[in-house]
């Protein structure tokens, strides 16, 4: 039976009110909770690396994409840099001159921006003022900047930040995993006796194969290995929605987020309502039940980081899959997959 991709752009009637919505729940059996303390740090350097930049919502918002970098150290630099910024802090981009030889368009993205969030190399920001943008270009490709854009800010984090590490010793390829719940950085979770949702700041896989989460706030240290621990997953939704989340829905698939036809992320193991609730103003979402963003067998469908995937589909793949009748739209190239739930049977 052919997979059907569901476009759920119109699932919401947006307002300015944010709320946490319960979307998934699961029982875990290998959880440990450990304290993590980060001292204050001064932002005394900028980022010298060329990202892709996408402007949307009439050029009032943008996504700065540092995921497609050939230098692995850039990822650590970007993460450490933006972890020190609080939402609302301004930063500037210099050397933003841009030339598109194909369309003969020129622009300059130099200017001031307001930081909103950072998730694994994807920076979301509001545009405060910018030198000059093209009326026909929304995606500014990293290969067409005249120089390397330089991102700086003079802000300092003033206080000591306390955070907590949550580990799942069973790893990602099990139903008792954050990966199976479709968790992304920026989501919220509750568990055990912790009734107040805590925000997920970082998600990765440890060298021993354990899932590693860094969450906001101080939680009581505990080793819950072997003890059933119910964990609930919440999404921060801006506005009203007309699709009710179904936490008992077991039909999952790949959830794609895109802007103006350009894929900005793909995440596995989402229910229909969970994917729909990830839509934002200017960002559309689609879900294809029963599929995954990346598989070990498909080298052309790739994911560039833990919870954010960029999908590439080649003509060879299209010809090989008999139930695909039409593939269209921009294709982005990433690196090898590092974290996918590959649909192994349980």
C-alpha positions in Angstrom: 0.0 0.0 0.0 1.4 3.4 -1.0 2.5 5.6 1.8 0.6 8.9 2.0 2.2 12.1 2.9 0.0 14.4 5.0 0.4 18.1 4.7 -0.7 19.6 8.0 0.1 23.3 7.5 -3.5 24.4 8.4 -3.8 22.5 11.6 -3.6 25.6 13.7 -5.1 29.0 14.3 -2.1 30.9 15.8 -2.3 33.4 18.6 0.4 34.9 20.9 -0.4 32.5 23.7 2.1 29.6 24.2 1.1 26.4 25.9 2.7 23.0 26.6 0.7 20.1 25.0 1.2 16.4 25.9 1.9 14.5 22.7 3.6 11.2 23.6 4.2 9.0 26.7 6.3 5.9 27.3 7.7 3.6 30.0 11.4 3.6 30.5 13.5 1.0 32.4 17.1 2.3 32.3 17.0 5.9 33.5 19.6 7.7 35.6 19.5 11.3 36.8 22.7 13.2 37.4 23.6 16.8 38.3 25.3 19.0 35.8 26.7 22.4 36.7 27.8 25.0 34.2 29.7 28.1 35.3 29.0 31.5 33.8 31.0 32.3 30.7 31.8 35.4 28.8 31.2 35.5 25.0 34.5 36.9 24.0 34.7 35.5 20.5 32.5 35.2 17.4 31.7 32.5 14.9 33.7 32.5 11.7 31.9 30.0 9.5 29.6 30.1 6.5 26.0 29.0 7.1 23.0 28.7 4.9 20.4 31.3 5.8 16.7 31.2 5.1 14.5 34.2 5.5 10.7 33.9 5.9 7.6 35.6 7.2 8.2 38.6 4.9 11.9 38.6 5.9 11.1 39.3 9.5 12.4 35.9 10.7 15.3 33.7 9.6 16.9 30.3 10.1 20.7 30.2 10.2 21.9 26.7 9.4 25.4 25.6 10.6 24.7 21.8 10.2 26.4 21.3 6.9 30.0 22.0 7.9 33.1 20.1 6.7 34.9 21.0 9.9 33.6 19.0 12.9 34.9 21.5 15.4 32.5 24.1 14.1 29.6 22.2 15.6 31.1 22.4 19.1 31.9 26.1 18.7 28.3 26.9 17.5 26.8 24.9 20.3 28.9 26.4 23.1 28.4 29.9 21.6 24.6 29.8 21.4 24.2 27.9 24.7 25.4 31.2 26.4 22.7 33.3 24.7 19.3 33.8 26.2 16.2 34.4 23.9 15.9 38.1 23.2 19.6 38.9 23.1 20.8 40.6 19.9 23.7 39.6 17.7 25.2 40.9 14.6 26.4 39.5 11.2 29.2 41.2 9.4 30.7 40.4 6.0 27.3 39.3 4.7 27.8 40.3 1.0 26.1 37.8 -1.3 26.3 37.2 -5.1 24.2 34.8 -7.1 25.9 34.4 -10.4 23.1 32.4 -11.9 20.3 34.9 -11.3 22.7 37.9 -11.1 21.1 38.9 -7.8 23.2 40.6 -5.1 22.4 41.1 -1.4 23.9 41.8 2.0 22.6 40.0 5.1 24.8 42.0 7.4 22.8 43.5 10.2 21.3 43.0 13.7 19.3 39.9 14.7 17.4 38.8 17.8 18.2 35.4 19.0 15.3 33.0 19.7 16.5 29.5 19.8 19.3 27.1 18.9 18.8 23.4 18.2 21.8 21.3 17.0 23.3 23.8 14.7 19.9 25.4 13.6 19.6 29.0 14.9 16.2 30.7 14.7 16.2 34.5 15.0 14.1 37.6 14.3 15.4 40.2 11.9 16.0 43.6 13.6 17.6 45.3 10.7 19.5 44.1 7.7 21.5 45.8 5.0 19.7 44.6 1.8 17.8 41.5 0.8 16.8 40.3 -2.6 13.1 40.3 -3.4 13.5 36.9 -5.3 15.8 35.0 -2.9 14.7 33.4 0.3 17.5 30.8 0.8 21.0 32.2 0.8 23.4 29.4 0.0 26.7 29.2 1.9 28.7 28.8 -1.4 27.7 32.2 -2.7 28.8 34.6 0.1 31.6 36.8 -1.0 33.4 36.5 2.3 33.0 34.3 5.4 30.1 35.9 7.5 31.2 36.9 11.0 28.7 36.5 13.8 29.3 38.4 17.1 27.5 39.6 20.3 28.7 41.6 23.3 26.3 39.9 25.7 27.4 38.0 28.8 25.5 35.3 30.8 25.4 36.8 34.3 24.5 33.9 36.5 25.6 30.3 37.2 23.3 27.9 35.3 22.3 24.7 36.9 21.2 21.8 34.7 20.5 18.1 35.0 21.7 15.1 32.9 19.2 12.3 32.2 20.6 9.1 30.7 18.7 6.2 29.1 21.0 3.2 29.4 18.9 1.1 27.0 19.9 3.4 24.1 18.0 4.7 21.1 16.9 1.5 19.2 14.2 0.4 21.6 10.6 1.5 22.3 11.9 2.6 25.7 13.8 5.5 24.2 13.6 9.2 23.7 14.3 8.6 20.0 11.2 6.5 19.7 9.1 9.3 21.3 10.3 11.6 18.6 12.0 14.0 21.1 13.8 17.0 19.9 15.8 19.7 21.6 13.4 22.4 22.8 10.7 19.9 23.8 9.7 19.3 27.5 9.4 16.2 29.6 8.0 15.1 32.9 8.8 11.9 34.8 8.8 10.1 38.1 7.6 12.6 40.7 8.6 15.6 38.6 5.2 17.1 37.7 6.7 20.3 36.3 7.9 19.9 32.7 11.6 20.6 32.2 13.0 21.8 28.9 15.4 19.6 26.9 18.6 21.7 26.1 20.7 19.0 24.5 20.3 15.5 23.1 23.0 13.1 22.0 24.3 9.5 22.1 27.1 8.7 24.6 30.1 6.7 23.7 28.6 3.7 25.5 25.4 3.9 23.4 23.2 5.5 26.1 20.8 8.3 25.2 22.0 11.6 26.9 19.7 14.5 27.7 20.7 17.8 29.3 17.6 19.5 30.8 17.0 22.8 32.4 16.8 23.0 36.2 17.9 21.0 39.2 16.4 17.6 39.6 17.0 15.0 42.4 19.7 12.6 41.5 18.6 9.0 41.2 19.4 5.6 39.6 16.2 4.2 38.2 17.7 1.3 36.3 15.4 -1.6 36.3 12.5 0.5 37.6 9.6 1.4 35.4 9.6 5.2 34.8 6.8 6.8 32.9 8.1 9.8 30.8 5.7 12.2 29.1 6.7 14.4 26.2 5.3 17.9 25.7 5.6 20.4 22.8 5.6 24.1 23.3 2.7 25.3 21.0 2.2 28.9 20.1 -1.5 29.4 19.6 -4.7 27.4 19.3 -4.9 24.2 17.3 -7.7 22.1 15.9 -5.9 18.8 15.8 -6.1 16.9 19.1 -3.0 15.0 20.2 -3.5 11.3 20.6 -0.9 9.9 23.0 -2.1 6.4 22.3 -1.5 6.6 18.6 1.1 3.9 17.6 1.2 4.8 13.9 4.4 6.8 13.4 6.5 8.1 10.5 8.9 10.8 9.3 8.0 14.4 10.0 9.4 17.0 7.6 9.6 20.7 8.4 10.1 23.1 5.5 10.0 26.7 4.5 9.1 27.9 1.0 9.6 24.3 -0.3 13.1 24.0 1.3 13.5 21.2 3.9 15.0 22.4 7.1 14.6 19.3 9.2 13.2 15.7 9.2 12.6 13.8 12.4 11.6 10.1 12.8 9.0 8.4 15.0 6.3 11.1 15.0 2.6 10.6 15.2 0.3 12.7 12.9 -0.7 15.1 15.7 2.8 15.3 17.0 4.1 16.4 13.6 1.2 18.8 13.1 1.9 20.6 16.4 5.5 21.3 15.3 4.2 23.7 12.6 4.9 27.4 13.2 4.1 30.6 11.3 6.0 30.3 8.0 7.0 26.7 8.7 5.0 23.9 7.2 5.1 20.2 8.3 4.3 17.0 6.5 4.3 13.4 7.8 4.6 10.2 5.9 3.4 7.3 8.1 5.5 4.2 8.0 8.6 5.8 6.7 11.9 7.0 8.1 14.1 10.0 7.3 17.2 7.8 7.0 18.1 4.1 6.9 21.4 2.3 6.9 20.6 0.9 3.5 19.8 4.2 1.9 22.9 6.3 1.7 21.2 9.2 -0.2 18.6 9.8 2.6 20.7 11.4 5.3 20.5 13.1 8.6 23.1 15.7 9.8 22.6 15.6 13.6 20.8 13.9 16.4 17.3 15.2 16.2 17.4 17.3 13.0 17.5 15.5 9.6 18.0 16.9 6.1 16.7 14.5 3.5 18.2 13.9 0.1 16.3 11.8 -2.5 18.2 10.9 -5.7 16.7 9.8 -9.0 18.3 6.4 -8.5 16.3 5.9 -5.3 13.1 7.1 -7.0 13.6 4.5 -9.7 14.3 1.8 -7.2 11.2 2.3 -5.1 8.2 1.2 -7.1 5.5 2.9 -5.0 6.9 6.4 -5.4 5.0 8.1 -8.2 6.2 11.7 -7.9 9.0 13.5 -6.1 9.4 17.2 -6.4 10.9 20.1 -4.6 14.4 21.2 -3.4 16.8 18.6 -2.2 19.4 19.3 0.4 22.6 17.3 0.9 23.9 16.5 4.4 26.2 14.0 6.0 25.9 10.4 7.2 23.1 9.5 9.5 24.0 9.6 13.2 20.7 8.9 14.8 17.6 7.3 13.3 15.1 4.8 14.6 15.3 2.3 11.7 12.1 0.5 12.3 13.6 -2.7 13.6 10.9 -5.2 14.8 10.4 -5.6 18.6 
